[in-house]
């Protein structure tokens, strides 16, 4: 039962993803109670992990043995959840299915391409997802019932740290905790009106038949994604967290083939063409133009941030309050402006911030605020910000003083894993278990194989 918690995460993340066409040769390779596991379940789970990991360095690809163990664990959890009368909300399952299907359609470009690759219709995929998602949810609930109320005391954290060989403790490079207040300079009305007139001219050219919308996207749109999708997107009316409200609302007022008036979003000005629509789903194209800001608008924004900085320095305004009141950065507005790494940690290395921030941080001390800084974001837009350096660590071997939360999190996961392992050792003998002999060499399945032998006797 080694790496139980890790394997559970693999199954939970990839157990109900879109499947490519099933392998021709298929068979039952394991069974827990009345729940069967097919060879294709294992094969497709690994293919899904590989697909998700494309382009990632040092991606962990599970073995067939690990995936089978994960599947056995999930089936056992599902059976126990049913025995304990745990339930799953049907509406939640339906919403997750819709979200996954939309995600796949966006990834592959269209519903037709997705159906061709999957070898089944969207309706069939939803039916396949339904039971897989239900089992995943039940397994998650049962796992939560087993481990969610576990507590970790400081004494336990210290004991966990002390039993770890010192040469096995991770070494951390210098890290920083940094937050920011970001304001987007607003283009003046004359410039905005000029860009708006250009967009209306594009609209007239398409409607008169002199130009195709796709041609104008190629030449004029400032959407960075246009090289990959030619300005085309799949929308759903309910995806309000994924799309700018003005853009989404403007799109769904259109009929097929119709082009919108100029719409202003947080990204700039758009015209949208409705390509096709079916209920709450739609395919649209758009042209984005970003009205340029002048040095004058940037100067005004810097002056505004300078006055905010003075209040921060004299203590009359808390940084979190300033972020809430003034910041235009949606990504950090609700985390007090904190800049996070890909793993969600607020401790990041210098190579995880943009080059302008690196320059600003060079001479800053913890607890200090930068002068208003102009920078260019990933979309090529100029913005202005104040940077707050909360903390800076020196390169060091992990220790309890500087890395207590990291150690505590690792200790908690180890404790949960141990409790799960104990739970499975107690419960595996209560299930009917069958494992195909082709998996006889898998380490980690000893308890399951022992139960399988007893089930046959």
Order of alpha helices (4+ residues) and beta strands (2+ residues): alpha-beta-beta-alpha-alpha-alpha-alpha-alpha-alpha-beta-beta-alpha-alpha-alpha-beta-alpha-beta-beta-beta-alpha-alpha-alpha-beta-beta-beta-beta-alpha-beta-alpha
